[in-house]
Amino acid sequence: MKIAHFGAFDAQSYGDLVSPLVLERRLSDLCDELVHVSPSGGKAAPEDCPPSTALPESLREGLGADGVVLGGGSVFGAAFDPGRPAGPGDVFPSLARGSVWLGAAYVAARDGVPLCWNAPSVARELTPITARLARWTASVSDYASVRDPESRRLLERSGLGGGVETVPDPALEVCGLWSAGELEEAYDEAFARRGMETPERSLVLDLSSAQTREDAGRLAAVLDGICDTAQATPIIVDLGALHGDDRLHRQVARSMRNAPLLLGHPRSLREVAACVARSEAYLGSSPDGMTAAGSFGKRGMPVAPEDASFVEQFGLSGWRAGSWEEARHRTESLLSAYPRDWERVMQTARPALDGHWERVREALRDGQGARPEKREALARLESLGEEYLGRDSALGGIAAEHLVEARSEIERLQGRVSELEGAISTLEHWMERLNTQIPALFGSRQWRATRILGELYRRARRRPRTPTAAANLHDVVRQYRSWKGSSGDTALPPPAGSESALEARARRVLRLLDSKKPSTLLRSVSGRAVAAGRRRARIELRKLKPRMPQEQLAGEIRRRLGPPPALADWPSISVVVLTRDGLPYLKKLFAGLEQKTDYPGSLELILVDNASSDGSVEFAGSFETPFAVTVIENTENVSFSEGNNQGARLASGELLLFANNDVEPFESGWLREMAALLRQRRAGAVGARLV
């Protein structure tokens, strides 16, 4: 038997991603093959999530399934997908592409197979059009259930309550997906991967930017108070990256005194489950978090919850907190309360879920075979499409949702276009200066002499020739002139004038090097001659270096680069610095980051100290900065790569900046330039020129 499972399995939401694993555990003995179907398909980030097939593909090409299961997750009331125009296999053209629940019903009716609802939830009150489509979905269903009384009430108001059962959320069975040993191993690995010791006690915290009105600094202080009361290490999890809460989590984590374990992008679903299972309690706004806590019998306190149906369903409303400040005051009573109320969640839910799954299995088994009445229901669906096709208000609230999403996407693309236009303007400014200054530079005596001396040194040391940026400058300028529409020969002409005595002597030495065998070469070019060549090259290079105060040099650099770049959203950056007895350098670096670095996004500094004895650690702890400073104290001098890896594991920023401890920022827009270049070019890494 092949079963098609429809749900929002491409969303970064813990409850939705757990559903396929629960279904596979419950129905593995009933079916030979399970295919999961989601709006866009693909595989979610956690490594233990199964892949899913895109909904348009399943409607267009068919799945050949013997049964269809809908849910879990909040799929009812979700917006329809306008991702592509209507085509063969669509439910009907006026909808362009059905949502998950309508798509599941359409497949079941088209193929004449059973359809079961695996206790999805209803996200919002259905619009009149959506309600009629939902009633049609119920008419072709063999077994229908929702996961909470509020969802049932919403369906009843849409004329759909009859025959729909209320059962607990199947995601409660997450406690049976992994053994105790597997959870213990995942818990230890979660801390080890981030360079932290496994704590004796921990507390799981989940923040919602929609429910939390406090600023990150104030919220961090409240969470520190909660952790002090619990005497536990905080674990900040992101159970719904879909809602954009990961940014708030990073900001709060950087401001907390109790260094948290930040699970912004968990490696696996098992990792999240392990943290909840090993914690003292869960506090947060996500119903998925309360479901996981109830599954493992852990204490839980919903804080300004997005959805209170879970606590109402299991009699836990008395523990609901209206704000994080209230949660701080009630933490002690929560941790001292007898855990019977939370252990009772699974005791109540397990018999109801066993009965639910037995009804699902029965409907799938008994519903197999020819079902012509389901195919006949397609005519009613097509009539609904024809009825609304000609109206100005076609699809009502669904169309409105599409317009909001489309407008948001247009605004995002307009911001991206503005960024690219700014980058093109800056690039053109640079190319204009390059076009006018490169010929003069190539024609200078210093450039030619330095190039020849460098070639002399390379051949004397028998090093291979490597390409340089200068070798490509002719082609760069030629292409730029062609783009600007210039005519005539665009090659850079060699400078006029006769060869100097220095150049002639250098060329004679190069010819000598070419004509000699290696043994003769070693006798012809003595160590003294090579050393003299090095000294001469250093002198020539020194002449090319600017000799001006830092302020003046910074102004000249900014004048040549043009105005600082602007981005709609600046990424957060973690600066990783490795040091050993480098206190004089650190003082300049810290001062440069504080006083001469103008970066609009959030910034943090992670200092990896390799057993310094000059007071570097004390200085880093006492220096007042507007950004967070974290110090990793090593008892030995670890390698450069190992030290940087230590800092990277602890970093919470979107970007990593690896800086030497002797770097001294002096031009305020340097970090803007690097971040903007990385974003605009979509590069993997960028580097700054040191002067």
C-alpha positions in Angstrom: 0.0 0.0 0.0 1.3 3.5 -0.9 0.2 6.5 1.2 0.5 10.2 0.2 0.9 12.4 3.3 0.0 16.1 2.7 1.3 18.9 5.0 3.5 22.0 5.5 6.7 19.9 5.6 8.8 22.5 3.9 8.2 25.1 6.7 10.8 25.7 9.3 8.4 24.8 12.1 9.1 22.1 14.6 5.6 20.7 14.9 5.1 20.5 11.1 8.5 18.8 10.6 7.9 16.1 13.3 4.6 15.0 11.8 6.1 12.8 9.0 8.3 11.0 11.5 5.3 10.3 13.8 3.2 9.1 10.8 6.0 6.8 9.6 6.2 5.2 13.0 2.5 4.6 13.3 1.8 3.4 9.7 5.1 1.7 8.7 3.5 -1.8 9.0 0.5 -0.8 7.0 2.1 0.6 3.9 5.0 -0.3 1.7 5.8 3.3 0.6 5.1 6.7 2.1 5.5 9.9 0.1 5.2 13.3 1.8 3.8 16.2 -0.1 4.3 19.9 0.7 3.7 23.2 -1.1 7.2 23.7 -2.5 8.8 20.3 -1.9 12.4 19.5 -1.1 14.0 18.8 2.2 13.9 20.9 5.4 17.2 21.9 7.1 17.3 19.3 10.0 19.1 16.3 8.8 16.5 13.8 10.1 13.6 15.3 8.1 12.4 13.2 5.2 12.2 14.9 1.8 8.9 15.9 0.3 7.4 16.2 -3.2 6.1 19.6 -4.4 2.3 19.9 -4.5 2.2 21.2 -8.1 4.2 18.1 -9.2 1.8 15.7 -7.3 -1.2 17.3 -8.9 0.2 17.5 -12.4 1.8 14.0 -12.6 -0.1 12.0 -10.0 1.3 10.0 -7.2 -0.3 6.6 -7.7 -1.2 6.5 -4.0 -3.7 4.0 -2.5 -4.6 6.4 0.3 -4.2 10.1 1.3 -3.5 11.5 4.8 -3.8 15.2 5.6 -1.9 16.9 8.4 -0.7 17.6 11.0 0.2 21.3 11.3 -1.8 24.4 10.8 -2.9 23.7 7.2 -6.5 24.7 7.2 -6.9 28.4 6.3 -3.4 28.5 4.9 -3.0 30.7 1.8 -3.3 29.2 -1.7 -0.1 29.0 -3.7 -0.1 31.3 -6.7 3.4 30.2 -7.7 2.6 29.4 -11.3 -0.2 29.8 -13.8 -3.0 27.2 -14.1 -2.3 24.2 -16.3 -3.2 20.6 -16.8 -3.9 18.8 -13.6 -4.9 21.9 -11.6 -7.9 21.6 -9.3 -9.6 24.3 -11.4 -8.2 27.4 -13.1 -9.7 30.1 -10.8 -7.6 28.9 -7.9 -4.4 28.5 -10.0 -3.1 26.0 -7.4 -5.0 24.5 -4.4 -3.7 24.7 -0.9 -2.4 21.7 0.9 -5.8 20.6 2.3 -7.7 21.2 -1.0 -4.9 19.5 -3.0 -5.1 16.4 -0.7 -8.9 16.2 -1.2 -8.5 16.7 -5.0 -6.0 13.8 -5.3 -8.2 11.5 -3.2 -11.3 12.4 -5.3 -9.4 12.2 -8.6 -7.9 8.8 -7.9 -10.8 7.4 -5.9 -8.8 6.6 -2.8 -9.5 7.1 0.9 -8.8 10.4 2.6 -8.0 10.8 6.4 -7.4 13.9 8.4 -4.5 13.4 10.8 -5.7 16.0 13.3 -4.6 19.2 11.6 -5.5 22.6 13.1 -7.4 25.5 11.7 -5.3 28.6 11.7 -8.0 31.2 11.3 -11.7 31.7 10.6 -12.5 30.6 7.1 -13.7 33.1 4.5 -17.1 32.2 2.8 -15.3 30.9 -0.3 -12.8 28.9 1.7 -15.6 27.5 3.9 -17.4 26.1 0.8 -14.2 24.5 -0.4 -13.5 23.0 3.0 -17.0 21.5 3.1 -16.3 19.9 -0.2 -13.1 18.5 1.2 -15.0 17.0 4.1 -17.5 15.4 1.7 -14.8 13.3 0.1 -13.1 12.4 3.4 -13.4 9.0 5.0 -12.3 10.1 8.5 -11.9 13.7 9.7 -10.3 14.9 12.9 -8.7 18.2 14.3 -6.3 18.6 17.1 -8.1 21.0 19.5 -11.6 22.3 20.4 -10.9 25.7 18.9 -10.3 24.2 15.5 -13.5 22.3 15.7 -15.4 25.5 16.7 -14.0 27.4 13.7 -15.1 24.5 11.4 -18.6 24.5 13.0 -18.9 28.2 12.3 -18.2 27.4 8.7 -20.9 24.7 8.6 -18.4 21.9 8.9 -18.5 20.6 12.4 -20.6 17.4 11.9 -18.5 14.2 11.7 -15.2 15.9 12.7 -13.6 14.5 15.8 -11.3 16.3 18.3 -8.2 14.4 19.2 -4.9 15.5 20.8 -2.0 16.7 18.6 -0.2 13.7 17.2 3.1 15.5 17.6 2.7 14.6 21.3 4.2 11.2 20.3 7.6 12.8 19.7 8.7 11.1 23.0 8.5 7.7 21.2 10.7 8.6 18.2 14.1 8.1 19.8 15.4 6.0 22.7 16.7 7.5 26.0 20.2 6.8 24.9 19.8 8.5 21.6 18.4 11.6 23.3 21.2 11.7 25.8 23.8 11.5 23.1 22.1 14.3 21.1 22.0 16.5 24.2 25.7 16.1 24.8 26.6 16.7 21.2 24.5 19.9 21.1 26.8 21.5 23.7 30.0 19.9 22.4 29.5 21.2 18.9 29.3 24.8 20.3 32.4 24.4 22.5 30.3 24.2 25.8 30.4 21.8 28.7 27.2 19.8 29.3 25.4 21.4 32.2 23.8 19.7 35.2 20.6 21.7 34.8 19.2 23.5 31.8 16.1 25.5 30.9 14.5 25.7 27.4 13.4 29.2 26.4 11.6 30.1 23.1 11.0 33.7 22.2 8.5 35.1 19.8 9.1 38.6 18.2 5.3 38.8 17.5 4.4 38.3 21.2 7.4 40.0 22.8 7.3 43.8 22.9 10.5 44.4 25.0 13.8 45.3 23.6 16.6 42.7 23.4 18.6 44.1 26.3 15.7 44.3 28.7 14.5 40.8 27.7 18.0 39.4 28.2 18.1 40.8 31.8 14.7 39.1 32.5 15.9 35.8 31.2 19.1 36.0 33.2 16.8 36.4 36.3 14.8 33.3 35.3 18.1 31.3 34.9 19.5 32.6 38.2 16.3 31.4 40.0 16.4 28.0 38.3 20.2 27.8 38.7 20.2 26.4 35.1 22.0 27.0 31.8 19.6 28.6 29.2 18.9 26.9 25.9 17.3 29.3 23.4 15.6 27.2 20.7 14.0 28.4 17.5 10.9 26.2 17.1 9.6 28.5 14.3 12.3 30.1 12.2 9.4 30.5 9.7 8.3 33.5 11.8 11.7 35.3 11.8 12.4 34.9 15.5 16.0 33.8 15.0 17.2 37.4 14.8 15.6 38.2 18.2 17.2 35.1 19.6 20.7 36.1 18.5 20.3 39.6 19.9 19.1 38.4 23.3 21.8 35.7 23.4 24.5 38.3 22.9 23.2 40.4 25.7 22.7 37.7 28.3 25.0 37.3 31.3 24.3 33.6 31.4 25.9 32.3 28.2 23.1 30.3 26.5 23.2 27.4 24.1 21.7 28.9 21.0 19.8 26.4 18.8 19.0 28.9 16.0 19.3 26.3 13.2 19.2 22.9 14.9 21.1 20.1 13.2 18.3 17.7 13.8 14.8 17.3 15.3 16.3 14.9 17.7 18.6 17.6 19.0 15.6 19.8 19.9 13.7 17.0 21.5 16.8 16.0 23.5 17.1 19.5 24.9 13.4 19.6 26.0 13.6 16.0 27.4 16.7 16.9 29.5 15.6 20.3 30.7 14.0 21.3 33.9 11.2 23.2 32.2 10.1 24.9 29.0 9.1 28.6 28.9 8.0 30.1 25.6 5.3 31.3 23.2 5.2 28.4 20.8 2.5 25.7 21.1 5.0 23.3 19.6 7.2 23.9 22.6 4.4 23.1 25.0 3.5 20.0 23.0 7.1 18.8 23.3 7.3 19.5 27.0 4.0 17.7 27.6 5.2 14.7 25.5 8.2 14.3 27.9 6.2 15.2 31.0 8.3 18.3 31.6 7.0 21.4 33.3 6.0 24.1 30.9 4.9 27.7 31.1 3.4 29.3 28.0 4.5 33.0 27.9 2.1 35.3 26.0 1.2 32.2 23.9 0.4 32.4 20.2 -2.2 29.7 20.7 -3.6 28.8 24.1 -5.6 25.8 22.9 -3.1 23.2 24.2 -3.0 24.5 27.8 -6.8 24.8 27.8 -7.2 21.3 26.4 -5.1 19.7 29.2 -6.1 22.0 32.1 -2.8 23.9 32.3 -4.3 27.4 31.8 -3.3 28.4 35.4 0.3 28.3 34.4 0.0 30.8 31.5 2.0 34.0 31.9 1.1 37.2 30.2 4.7 38.5 29.9 8.3 37.4 30.5 8.4 39.6 33.6 5.5 37.7 35.0 7.2 34.4 34.0 10.3 35.5 36.0 8.2 36.1 39.1 6.6 32.6 38.8 9.6 30.6 37.9 10.3 29.5 41.4 6.8 28.2 41.9 6.9 26.5 38.5 10.0 24.6 39.4 8.8 23.6 42.9 5.4 22.5 41.6 4.7 18.7 41.6 5.1 17.6 38.0 1.8 15.5 38.1 -0.1 18.1 35.9 2.4 17.8 33.1 2.9 14.0 33.4 -0.8 13.7 33.1 -0.7 15.1 29.5 0.5 11.9 27.9 -1.5 9.7 30.2 -4.6 11.5 28.9 -3.5 11.7 25.3 -2.1 8.2 24.7 -5.5 6.3 24.7 -7.1 9.0 22.6 -4.2 8.9 20.1 -4.3 5.1 20.0 -8.0 5.2 19.1 -7.3 8.0 16.5 -4.6 6.0 14.7 -6.8 2.8 14.7 -9.6 4.8 13.0 -7.0 6.1 10.4 -5.8 2.6 9.7 -9.3 1.3 9.4 -10.4 4.0 7.0 -7.3 3.4 4.8 -7.8 -0.3 4.7 -11.6 -0.3 4.1 -11.5 2.6 1.7 -9.4 0.8 -0.9 -10.9 -0.2 -4.2 -13.0 1.5 -6.9 -14.7 4.6 -5.5 -16.6 6.1 -8.4 -18.6 8.4 -6.1 -15.4 10.3 -5.3 -14.7 11.0 -8.9 -18.2 12.2 -9.3 -17.5 14.8 -6.6 -15.0 16.5 -8.9 -17.9 17.9 -10.9 -19.1 19.8 -7.8 -15.6 21.1 -7.3 -15.4 22.3 -10.9 -18.8 24.0 -10.5 -17.5 25.9 -7.5 -14.6 27.1 -9.7 -16.9 28.2 -12.4 -19.2 30.0 -9.9 -16.4 32.2 -8.6 -14.4 32.6 -11.8 -16.2 35.6 -13.1 -16.6 37.6 -9.9 -14.5 40.7 -9.1 -14.1 39.4 -5.6 -13.0 35.9 -6.7 -11.5 34.0 -3.8 -12.2 36.8 -1.3 -9.7 36.6 1.6 -7.5 34.1 -0.3 -6.8 36.6 -3.1 -6.2 39.3 -0.5 -3.5 37.1 1.1 -1.9 36.7 -2.3 -1.8 40.4 -2.8 -0.1 41.0 0.5 2.5 38.3 -0.2 3.1 39.7 -3.7 3.4 43.3 -2.5 6.0 42.1 0.1 8.0 40.3 -2.5 7.9 43.3 -4.8 9.2 45.5 -2.0 12.0 43.1 -1.3 13.0 43.0 -5.0 12.9 46.8 -5.2 15.3 47.0 -2.3 17.6 44.5 -4.0 17.5 46.5 -7.2 18.5 49.6 -5.3 21.4 47.8 -3.7 22.6 46.6 -7.1 22.2 50.1 -8.6 24.4 51.4 -5.8 27.0 48.7 -6.4 27.1 49.4 -10.2 27.5 53.1 -9.5 30.4 52.5 -7.1 32.0 50.0 -9.6 31.7 52.6 -12.4 33.4 55.2 -10.2 36.3 52.8 -9.5 36.6 51.9 -13.2 36.8 55.5 -14.2 39.7 56.1 -11.9 41.3 52.9 -13.1 40.9 54.0 -16.7 42.7 57.3 -16.1 45.4 56.2 -13.6 46.5 52.7 -14.8 48.4 54.1 -17.9 50.3 56.5 -15.8 51.2 53.9 -13.2 52.4 51.4 -15.8 54.5 54.1 -17.4 56.2 55.0 -14.2 59.9 54.1 -13.6 59.1 52.8 -10.1 56.5 50.3 -11.4 58.8 48.9 -14.1 61.9 48.7 -11.9 60.0 47.0 -9.1 58.5 44.5 -11.6 61.9 43.6 -13.0 63.5 43.3 -9.6 60.6 41.0 -8.5 61.2 38.8 -11.5 64.9 38.7 -10.8 64.2 37.6 -7.2 61.8 34.9 -8.4 64.2 33.4 -10.8 67.1 33.5 -8.4 65.0 31.5 -5.9 63.7 29.2 -8.7 60.1 29.8 -7.8 57.3 29.2 -10.3 55.6 32.1 -12.1 52.2 33.0 -10.6 49.6 35.2 -12.2 49.2 38.7 -10.7 46.3 41.2 -10.7 48.5 43.5 -12.8 48.6 41.0 -15.6 44.9 41.3 -16.0 44.5 45.0 -15.8 45.0 45.6 -19.5 42.0 43.3 -20.2 39.9 44.8 -17.5 40.4 48.3 -18.8 39.9 47.2 -22.4 36.6 45.6 -21.6 35.5 48.6 -19.6 36.2 50.9 -22.5 34.4 48.6 -24.9 31.4 48.7 -22.5 31.5 52.5 -22.4 31.4 52.5 -26.2 34.8 54.0 -26.9 36.3 53.4 -30.4 39.8 52.8 -31.6 42.6 50.8 -30.2 42.0 50.4 -26.5 45.3 48.7 -25.6 47.4 50.5 -23.1 50.5 51.8 -25.0 54.0 51.3 -23.5 55.4 54.4 -22.0 57.7 56.5 -24.1 61.3 57.0 -23.3 64.6 55.0 -23.5 65.5 52.3 -21.1 67.2 53.4 -17.9 70.5 52.1 -16.8 68.8 50.2 -13.9 66.4 48.5 -16.3 69.2 47.6 -18.8 71.3 46.1 -16.0 68.3 44.1 -14.7 67.6 42.7 -18.1 71.2 41.6 -18.6 71.0 39.7 -15.3 67.7 38.1 -16.4 69.3 36.9 -19.6 72.2 35.5 -17.6 69.7 33.6 -15.4 68.0 32.2 -18.5 71.3 31.0 -20.1 72.8 29.3 -17.0 72.3 25.8 -15.7 71.3 25.5 -12.1 74.8 24.7 -10.8 76.3 27.7 -12.7 73.4 29.9 -11.6 74.2 29.3 -7.9 77.7 30.4 -8.5 76.7 33.4 -10.6 74.1 34.8 -8.3 75.6 34.8 -4.8 73.7 35.2 -1.6 75.0 38.8 -1.4 73.5 39.6 -4.8 70.1 38.1 -3.8 70.1 40.1 -0.6 71.0 43.3 -2.4 68.1 42.6 -4.8 65.7 42.2 -1.8 66.9 45.4 -0.3 66.5 47.3 -3.6 63.0 45.9 -4.0 62.0 47.0 -0.5 63.3 50.5 -1.2 61.3 50.7 -4.4 58.1 49.4 -2.7 58.6 51.8 0.1 58.5 54.6 -2.3 55.1 53.5 -3.5 53.5 53.5 0.0 51.5 56.5 1.0 53.1 58.8 3.5 50.3 60.7 5.2 48.5 60.8 8.5 45.8 58.2 9.1 42.9 60.7 9.0 44.1 62.1 5.7 44.6 58.6 4.3 41.1 57.6 5.5 39.6 60.6 3.7 41.5 59.8 0.5 40.4 56.2 0.5 36.7 57.2 1.0 37.0 59.8 -1.7 38.3 57.1 -4.2 35.7 54.5 -3.1 32.8 56.9 -3.2 30.0 57.1 -0.6 29.6 54.2 1.8 27.3 51.4 0.5 23.7 51.1 1.8 21.8 47.9 2.4 18.2 47.4 3.4 19.1 44.9 6.1 22.6 44.7 7.5 23.7 41.2 8.6 25.0 40.6 12.1 28.8 40.0 12.3 30.9 38.0 14.7 34.5 39.1 14.8 36.9 36.3 15.8 40.4 37.4 17.0 43.2 35.0 18.0 45.9 36.5 20.3 48.8 35.5 22.5 50.7 38.2 24.5 49.5 40.9 22.0 48.2 43.5 24.5 49.6 46.6 22.6 47.9 45.4 19.4 44.6 44.6 21.1 44.4 48.1 22.5 44.6 49.5 19.0 42.1 46.9 17.6 39.5 47.5 20.3 39.8 51.3 19.9 39.5 51.0 16.2 36.4 48.8 16.4 34.7 51.1 19.0 35.7 54.5 17.6 36.5 54.1 13.9 34.0 51.4 12.8 30.6 52.7 11.6 28.6 49.5 11.1 24.7 49.7 11.3 24.2 46.0 12.0 24.8 44.2 15.3 28.4 43.3 16.1 30.1 40.9 18.6 33.8 40.2 19.3 35.0 36.8 20.3 38.6 36.9 21.6 40.4 33.5 21.6 43.4 33.9 24.0 46.2 31.4 23.8 47.5 31.5 27.4 48.6 35.2 27.4 50.6 36.4 30.3 50.6 40.2 29.5 47.1 41.0 30.8 45.2 40.6 27.5 42.3 38.8 29.1 41.9 41.4 31.9 42.0 44.2 29.3 39.3 42.6 27.2 37.1 42.1 30.2 37.5 45.7 31.4 37.2 47.5 28.1 33.9 49.3 27.7 32.4 48.6 24.2 29.0 49.1 22.6 29.1 45.5 21.4 29.4 42.2 23.2 32.9 40.8 24.0 33.3 37.1 24.7 36.7 35.7 25.8 37.8 32.1 25.3 40.8 31.4 27.6 43.0 28.5 26.4 45.5 27.0 28.8 47.9 26.3 26.0 48.9 27.9 22.7 46.6 26.1 20.2 47.1 26.3 16.5 45.8 29.2 14.4 43.1 27.0 12.7 42.0 25.4 16.0 41.7 28.8 17.7 39.6 30.3 14.9 37.4 27.2 14.9 36.8 27.7 18.7 35.6 31.2 18.1 33.5 30.2 15.1 31.7 27.6 17.1 30.7 30.2 19.7 29.7 32.9 17.2 26.1 33.8 16.8 26.4 36.3 13.9 25.2 35.7 10.3 28.7 36.5 9.1 32.1 35.6 10.4 35.1 38.0 10.3 38.5 36.5 11.1 40.8 39.4 12.1 44.5 39.3 13.2 45.1 40.9 16.6 47.4 43.5 15.0 44.8 45.0 12.7 44.0 48.6 13.4 40.8 50.0 11.7 41.1 53.6 10.7 38.5 54.2 8.0 35.0 54.1 9.4 33.3 52.4 6.4 35.6 49.5 6.0 33.2 46.9 7.5 30.3 48.3 5.5 32.3 47.8 2.3 33.1 44.1 3.1 29.5 43.2 4.2 27.9 45.0 1.2 30.4 43.4 -1.2 29.6 39.9 0.2 25.9 40.5 -0.1 25.9 42.2 -3.5 28.3 39.8 -5.2 26.9 36.7 -3.5 30.5 35.7 -2.8 31.6 33.0 -0.4 34.2 35.2 1.2 35.7 38.7 0.9 39.0 40.2 2.2 40.2 43.7 2.9 43.5 45.3 1.8 45.9 46.0 4.6 47.9 49.3 4.3 
